[in-house]
């Protein structure tokens, strides 16, 4: 991001609707436009006077992080809440708008992976049952492994959204 056009007082020739659109999608521009004595210190980094205290020389670091998030730090000790409040903003203004169409995947595992895991654990259970029915020794180790298989099957149902 190159920062807001013009100076920190909003001069720059952009129309009001263009500014509103830029601010909506650009949290750093929204913050920087309201600060005094803004000076770029590097790519995606600025320093300015902190609006939350009587700042004569810049003590507020502003940084644009990955994904458009804005990080702010006052070397005078002001909290982020105090800073955004003094700007007439909310903490949520430090983050880009959410994509309203985004929906987290309800089932984070592919159905085939869950099916294959279940098939293996069912095979373990069938072997344990066959041992028991054939009268072969069914000790604590076999019982413990059968219990693990049951737990993994339950976890597969949970992961598949079936419980």
Backbone as CSV, one residue per row, in Angstrom:
resi,resn,N_x,N_y,N_z,CA_x,CA_y,CA_z,C_x,C_y,C_z
1,UNK,0.847,-1.172,0.000,0.000,0.000,0.000,0.880,1.217,0.000
2,UNK,0.496,2.247,-0.714,1.309,3.449,-0.788,0.860,4.503,0.189
3,UNK,-0.180,4.278,0.947,-0.665,5.268,1.904,-1.690,6.157,1.250
4,UNK,-2.280,7.073,2.005,-3.300,7.930,1.468,-2.703,8.943,0.524
5,UNK,-3.484,9.328,-0.456,-3.039,10.343,-1.395,-3.115,11.705,-0.717
6,UNK,-2.174,12.561,-1.037,-2.189,13.890,-0.437,-1.581,13.848,0.945
7,UNK,-1.923,14.851,1.780,-1.333,14.899,3.118,-2.298,14.368,4.155
8,UNK,-1.899,14.446,5.386,-2.696,13.858,6.466,-3.977,14.618,6.738
9,UNK,-4.170,15.778,6.147,-5.407,16.522,6.367,-6.450,16.191,5.324
10,UNK,-6.110,15.308,4.365,-7.106,14.867,3.407,-7.019,15.566,2.065
11,UNK,-6.097,16.481,1.874,-5.984,17.139,0.590,-5.324,16.179,-0.381
12,UNK,-5.826,16.130,-1.588,-5.234,15.232,-2.548,-6.040,15.138,-3.809
13,UNK,-7.164,15.816,-3.873,-7.932,15.887,-5.098,-8.926,14.761,-5.282
14,UNK,-8.977,13.793,-4.448,-9.933,12.703,-4.612,-11.309,13.172,-4.173
15,UNK,-12.342,12.705,-4.879,-13.711,13.054,-4.531,-14.149,12.362,-3.262
16,UNK,-15.228,12.834,-2.656,-15.704,12.275,-1.389,-16.077,10.808,-1.531
17,UNK,-16.745,10.435,-2.644,-17.138,9.035,-2.793,-15.921,8.153,-3.027
18,UNK,-14.919,8.669,-3.729,-13.689,7.906,-3.926,-12.974,7.711,-2.592
19,UNK,-12.940,8.755,-1.764,-12.329,8.644,-0.439,-13.072,7.628,0.407
20,UNK,-14.395,7.682,0.409,-15.188,6.754,1.212,-14.921,5.325,0.771
21,UNK,-14.849,5.095,-0.525,-14.588,3.754,-1.031,-13.202,3.287,-0.624
22,UNK,-12.205,4.173,-0.747,-10.838,3.805,-0.379,-10.764,3.486,1.114
23,UNK,-11.414,4.283,1.954,-11.374,4.054,3.398,-12.037,2.737,3.757
24,UNK,-13.124,2.398,3.070,-13.838,1.178,3.390,-12.940,-0.034,3.174
25,UNK,-12.144,-0.007,2.118,-11.306,-1.144,1.766,-9.875,-1.012,2.262
26,UNK,-9.503,0.126,2.849,-8.117,0.387,3.201,-8.018,0.940,4.617
27,UNK,-7.935,0.051,5.605,-7.890,0.515,6.992,-6.733,1.468,7.275
28,UNK,-5.565,1.257,6.668,-4.420,2.138,6.917,-4.743,3.558,6.459
29,UNK,-5.365,3.695,5.310,-5.723,5.025,4.813,-6.714,5.695,5.749
30,UNK,-7.658,4.910,6.273,-8.664,5.446,7.200,-7.986,6.010,8.453
31,UNK,-6.975,5.317,8.961,-6.264,5.749,10.162,-5.366,6.944,9.840
32,UNK,-4.534,6.795,8.818,-3.529,7.822,8.494,-4.161,9.162,8.140
33,UNK,-5.293,9.133,7.486,-5.961,10.357,7.051,-6.360,11.225,8.247
34,UNK,-6.519,10.618,9.419,-6.984,11.339,10.606,-5.844,11.769,11.533
35,UNK,-4.624,11.425,11.200,-3.481,11.725,12.059,-2.762,12.999,11.628
36,UNK,-1.950,13.528,12.527,-1.158,14.728,12.259,0.318,14.353,12.140
37,UNK,1.046,15.124,11.334,2.496,14.957,11.142,2.854,13.534,10.718
38,UNK,2.094,13.003,9.769,2.346,11.643,9.273,3.609,11.651,8.422
39,UNK,4.488,10.695,8.720,5.720,10.564,7.939,5.953,9.080,7.663
40,UNK,6.203,8.764,6.406,6.472,7.380,6.011,7.875,7.002,6.502
41,UNK,7.988,5.827,7.125,9.287,5.374,7.621,9.768,4.118,6.907
42,UNK,8.961,3.591,6.037,9.310,2.389,5.285,8.081,1.873,4.567
43,UNK,8.249,0.744,3.897,7.121,0.156,3.173,6.046,-0.271,4.168
44,UNK,4.870,0.321,4.068,3.764,-0.017,4.949,3.976,0.418,6.386
45,UNK,4.837,1.420,6.610,5.136,1.888,7.965,5.130,3.418,7.997
46,UNK,4.546,3.945,9.084,4.477,5.385,9.266,4.686,5.721,10.734
47,UNK,4.959,6.996,10.977,4.993,7.518,12.337,4.189,8.806,12.307
48,UNK,3.480,9.085,13.382,2.622,10.271,13.446,2.449,10.683,14.903
49,UNK,1.830,11.835,15.097,1.496,12.273,16.456,0.332,11.440,16.961
50,UNK,0.420,11.021,18.205,-0.645,10.222,18.805,-1.809,11.140,19.164
51,UNK,-3.023,10.804,18.711,-4.180,11.640,19.007,-4.721,11.454,20.425
52,UNK,-4.212,10.446,21.145,-4.754,10.141,22.467,-4.058,10.905,23.590
53,UNK,-2.965,11.584,23.277,-2.306,12.419,24.289,-1.712,13.647,23.610
54,UNK,-1.329,14.613,24.384,-0.787,15.870,23.852,0.608,15.599,23.292
55,UNK,0.647,15.179,22.050,1.884,14.751,21.401,2.457,15.881,20.569
56,UNK,3.617,16.372,20.925,4.255,17.466,20.180,5.131,16.926,19.050
57,UNK,5.725,15.763,19.279,6.511,15.128,18.218,5.976,13.712,18.036
58,UNK,6.030,13.182,16.823,5.430,11.877,16.535,5.917,10.760,17.459
59,UNK,4.967,10.066,18.060,5.282,8.928,18.920,4.393,7.726,18.619
60,UNK,3.578,7.836,17.588,2.665,6.753,17.228,3.193,6.040,15.985
61,UNK,3.510,4.750,16.141,3.938,3.938,15.005,2.707,3.269,14.408
62,UNK,2.612,3.315,13.094,1.506,2.696,12.359,2.139,1.759,11.340
63,UNK,1.649,0.536,11.310,2.197,-0.452,10.377,1.074,-1.234,9.742
64,UNK,1.181,-1.414,8.439,0.215,-2.253,7.734,0.767,-3.667,7.688
65,UNK,0.063,-4.598,8.311,0.499,-5.996,8.384,-0.141,-6.812,7.265
66,UNK,0.209,-8.088,7.232,-0.356,-8.996,6.236,-1.878,-8.954,6.261
67,UNK,-2.473,-9.040,5.108,-3.922,-9.082,5.015,-4.597,-7.734,5.215
68,UNK,-3.826,-6.651,5.286,-4.416,-5.323,5.413,-4.694,-4.891,6.843
69,UNK,-4.330,-5.717,7.836,-4.512,-5.316,9.229,-3.597,-4.147,9.539
70,UNK,-4.015,-3.281,10.453,-3.196,-2.140,10.858,-2.784,-2.335,12.306
71,UNK,-1.483,-2.232,12.543,-0.939,-2.330,13.893,-0.549,-0.924,14.335
72,UNK,-0.909,-0.551,15.550,-0.569,0.768,16.066,0.102,0.601,17.429
73,UNK,1.102,1.473,17.660,1.796,1.441,18.951,2.210,2.855,19.319
74,UNK,1.766,3.309,20.477,2.147,4.618,20.987,3.308,4.431,21.952
75,UNK,4.422,5.077,21.649,5.582,4.987,22.523,5.392,5.810,23.787
76,UNK,4.311,6.591,23.854,3.972,7.333,25.061,3.119,6.518,26.015
77,UNK,2.691,5.323,25.595,1.956,4.433,26.483,0.455,4.371,26.275
78,UNK,-0.080,5.043,25.292,-1.531,4.997,25.051,-1.926,3.624,24.501
79,UNK,-3.102,3.155,24.898,-3.590,1.860,24.406,-4.192,2.031,23.013
80,UNK,-4.314,0.913,22.316,-4.932,0.938,20.986,-6.368,1.460,21.082
81,UNK,-7.086,1.062,22.131,-8.470,1.515,22.332,-8.505,3.039,22.485
82,UNK,-7.585,3.601,23.258,-7.536,5.057,23.446,-7.231,5.763,22.131
83,UNK,-6.333,5.194,21.352,-5.928,5.817,20.086,-7.083,5.833,19.095
84,UNK,-7.703,4.684,18.863,-8.796,4.656,17.883,-9.986,5.468,18.383
85,UNK,-10.220,5.478,19.694,-11.301,6.291,20.251,-11.069,7.775,20.001
86,UNK,-9.821,8.224,20.151,-9.494,9.636,19.899,-9.664,9.995,18.430
87,UNK,-9.581,9.001,17.558,-9.779,9.232,16.117,-11.247,9.113,15.723
88,UNK,-12.103,8.758,16.678,-13.515,8.567,16.370,-13.770,7.251,15.663
89,UNK,-12.910,6.266,15.913,-13.025,4.974,15.255,-13.177,3.871,16.301
90,UNK,-13.302,2.655,15.824,-13.403,1.462,16.670,-12.197,0.570,16.373
91,UNK,-11.910,-0.358,17.266,-10.821,-1.297,17.016,-11.039,-2.076,15.721
92,UNK,-12.290,-2.341,15.377,-12.587,-3.084,14.147,-12.132,-2.324,12.902
93,UNK,-11.946,-0.997,13.025,-11.478,-0.214,11.881,-10.013,-0.489,11.561
94,UNK,-9.315,-1.223,12.405,-7.927,-1.586,12.151,-7.825,-2.804,11.236
95,UNK,-8.980,-3.374,10.880,-8.996,-4.585,10.077,-9.778,-4.343,8.788
96,UNK,-9.398,-5.027,7.705,-10.164,-4.882,6.465,-11.558,-5.464,6.645
97,UNK,-12.508,-5.028,5.831,-13.871,-5.556,5.959,-13.893,-7.049,5.659
98,UNK,-14.802,-7.735,6.318,-14.961,-9.162,6.081,-15.645,-9.394,4.749
99,UNK,-15.285,-10.483,4.130,-15.965,-10.911,2.919,-17.260,-11.583,3.358
100,UNK,-18.381,-10.960,3.061,-19.675,-11.473,3.516,-20.026,-12.814,2.885
101,UNK,-19.381,-13.153,1.753,-19.669,-14.423,1.085,-18.834,-15.568,1.637
102,UNK,-17.855,-15.251,2.500,-16.979,-16.288,3.051,-17.735,-17.122,4.078
103,UNK,-17.666,-18.400,3.917,-18.244,-19.337,4.871,-17.180,-20.384,5.151
104,UNK,-16.800,-20.567,6.409,-15.822,-21.609,6.683,-16.375,-22.963,6.295
105,UNK,-15.505,-23.834,5.852,-15.921,-25.160,5.435,-16.468,-25.915,6.639
106,UNK,-17.701,-26.380,6.513,-18.352,-27.073,7.622,-17.672,-28.407,7.902
107,UNK,-17.172,-29.029,6.869,-16.495,-30.309,7.014,-15.056,-30.125,6.530
108,UNK,-14.132,-29.941,7.469,-12.770,-29.615,7.064,-11.999,-30.762,6.436
109,UNK,-12.533,-31.983,6.513,-11.849,-33.126,5.929,-12.647,-33.639,4.741
110,UNK,-11.965,-34.008,3.669,-12.687,-34.594,2.523,-13.399,-35.875,2.949
111,UNK,-14.576,-36.061,2.413,-15.394,-37.217,2.777,-14.659,-38.529,2.524
112,UNK,-13.881,-38.601,1.459,-13.170,-39.846,1.138,-12.127,-40.182,2.197
113,UNK,-11.455,-39.161,2.739,-10.475,-39.404,3.804,-11.168,-39.958,5.053
114,UNK,-12.303,-39.397,5.382,-13.057,-39.870,6.545,-13.534,-41.305,6.308
115,UNK,-14.019,-41.558,5.108,-14.488,-42.901,4.772,-13.359,-43.920,4.888
116,UNK,-12.167,-43.598,4.348,-11.033,-44.526,4.412,-10.602,-44.784,5.855
117,UNK,-10.583,-43.753,6.675,-10.230,-43.928,8.086,-11.250,-44.821,8.781
118,UNK,-12.517,-44.612,8.483,-13.570,-45.438,9.086,-13.445,-46.894,8.633
119,UNK,-13.158,-47.097,7.347,-13.031,-48.464,6.828,-11.922,-49.214,7.549
120,UNK,-10.799,-48.549,7.801,-9.700,-49.202,8.501,-10.094,-49.560,9.932
121,UNK,-10.708,-48.619,10.633,-11.089,-48.881,12.035,-12.172,-49.943,12.131
122,UNK,-13.057,-50.008,11.152,-14.067,-51.076,11.136,-13.380,-52.421,10.933
123,UNK,-12.350,-52.450,10.090,-11.587,-53.692,9.884,-10.940,-54.150,11.189
124,UNK,-10.399,-53.197,11.951,-9.821,-53.525,13.258,-10.894,-54.128,14.158
125,UNK,-12.073,-53.531,14.157,-13.165,-54.031,14.999,-13.602,-55.423,14.558
126,UNK,-13.692,-55.659,13.262,-14.094,-56.976,12.752,-13.077,-58.036,13.156
127,UNK,-11.786,-57.689,13.063,-10.746,-58.647,13.476,-10.869,-58.978,14.956
128,UNK,-11.125,-57.962,15.774,-11.268,-58.189,17.218,-12.479,-59.068,17.503
129,UNK,-13.574,-58.811,16.822,-14.787,-59.619,17.032,-14.553,-61.056,16.575
130,UNK,-13.858,-61.214,15.432,-13.559,-62.570,14.930,-12.703,-63.342,15.921
131,UNK,-11.705,-62.668,16.515,-10.875,-63.322,17.529,-11.737,-63.802,18.691
132,UNK,-12.618,-62.934,19.133,-13.484,-63.250,20.276,-14.388,-64.442,19.956
133,UNK,-15.014,-64.420,18.763,-15.936,-65.486,18.374,-15.226,-66.813,18.150
134,UNK,-13.963,-66.744,17.706,-13.203,-67.976,17.482,-12.650,-68.536,18.790
135,UNK,-12.853,-67.825,19.878,-12.381,-68.299,21.172,-10.908,-68.053,21.406
136,UNK,-10.293,-67.267,20.525,-8.874,-66.963,20.732,-8.750,-65.983,21.885
137,UNK,-7.582,-65.943,22.501,-7.389,-65.044,23.645,-7.675,-63.589,23.252
138,UNK,-8.469,-62.961,24.073,-8.848,-61.559,23.849,-8.443,-60.807,25.110
139,UNK,-7.186,-60.354,25.117,-6.629,-59.739,26.311,-6.839,-58.229,26.357
140,UNK,-6.132,-57.619,27.296,-6.252,-56.176,27.509,-5.766,-55.385,26.294
141,UNK,-4.695,-55.849,25.637,-4.181,-55.138,24.450,-5.230,-55.092,23.341
142,UNK,-5.885,-56.218,23.109,-6.924,-56.272,22.070,-8.110,-55.389,22.451
143,UNK,-8.484,-55.438,23.704,-9.585,-54.595,24.171,-9.236,-53.108,24.022
144,UNK,-8.010,-52.740,24.394,-7.575,-51.336,24.280,-7.603,-50.872,22.823
145,UNK,-7.148,-51.745,21.899,-7.141,-51.354,20.480,-8.562,-51.221,19.951
146,UNK,-9.466,-52.074,20.403,-10.867,-51.970,20.004,-11.470,-50.668,20.537
147,UNK,-11.098,-50.274,21.731,-11.567,-49.005,22.304,-11.055,-47.823,21.492
148,UNK,-9.792,-47.893,21.063,-9.233,-46.832,20.207,-10.021,-46.755,18.898
149,UNK,-10.328,-47.908,18.311,-11.085,-47.940,17.054,-12.448,-47.278,17.229
150,UNK,-13.133,-47.579,18.325,-14.444,-46.969,18.588,-14.318,-45.454,18.729
151,UNK,-13.284,-44.999,19.435,-13.069,-43.561,19.594,-12.788,-42.879,18.264
152,UNK,-11.970,-43.523,17.431,-11.660,-42.941,16.118,-12.889,-42.902,15.216
153,UNK,-13.734,-43.903,15.304,-14.978,-43.882,14.522,-15.880,-42.733,14.986
154,UNK,-15.945,-42.525,16.298,-16.739,-41.413,16.821,-16.165,-40.075,16.346
155,UNK,-14.825,-39.944,16.376,-14.192,-38.721,15.895,-14.459,-38.487,14.407
156,UNK,-14.493,-39.578,13.638,-14.789,-39.458,12.203,-16.206,-38.948,11.986
157,UNK,-17.141,-39.443,12.788,-18.520,-38.952,12.693,-18.588,-37.463,13.033
158,UNK,-17.845,-37.070,14.074,-17.803,-35.645,14.454,-17.200,-34.794,13.326
159,UNK,-16.075,-35.254,12.778,-15.391,-34.500,11.721,-16.262,-34.388,10.472
160,UNK,-17.061,-35.408,10.234,-17.948,-35.383,9.067,-19.221,-34.615,9.291
161,UNK,-19.387,-34.102,10.500,-20.592,-33.336,10.804,-21.822,-34.202,10.956
162,UNK,-21.624,-35.467,11.291,-22.749,-36.396,11.371,-23.263,-36.611,12.776
163,UNK,-22.643,-35.974,13.754,-23.091,-36.133,15.143,-23.474,-34.786,15.694
